[in-house]
Amino acid sequence: MKKFLALVLCLMILPAAQGGEIALKVENPWIFSPPPVSKETAAFMTLINTGATPLRVTGAETPAAGRVVPMITTKTEGRTGMKDVPFFEIPAGGKLVLKPGGDHLMIYDLKGTLTDGEKVSFTLLVEPGGKLEIEIPASRSAPK
Ligand SMILES: [Cu+2]
């Protein structure tokens, strides 16, 4: 009986420890493939929270670049600008669309050029939950 209980406990704890239970779904991700001279670009995607509690995306890690941070597009007196934010919050059961001219994951210090169709490995930093690994294709325009 004791053994059985220990097994049940382990099964309950395992998914959380592996970080495999993040209630976040990513749809239509893409990275703008910039001209070769540019060291900056951005990643876009739809973030869907399938869970019952809010989730935050605080940034991402990728071998392709030095730094990835959440950024919003601002408009003051007709002027468009961009601003770093500490995180994007996706409400329980809700979604957030990252798109050109809106919220995006800003990519700094690109280590090389991105060619169209190239898959970039990307690790989203999610709170709570941990890390969500995805692959994002580089493209000149949003996927249809
Ligand atoms: Cu930006």
Residues whose N, C-alpha, C, O or C-beta is under 5 A from the ligand:
A	BS01	CU	M71 M82 M106
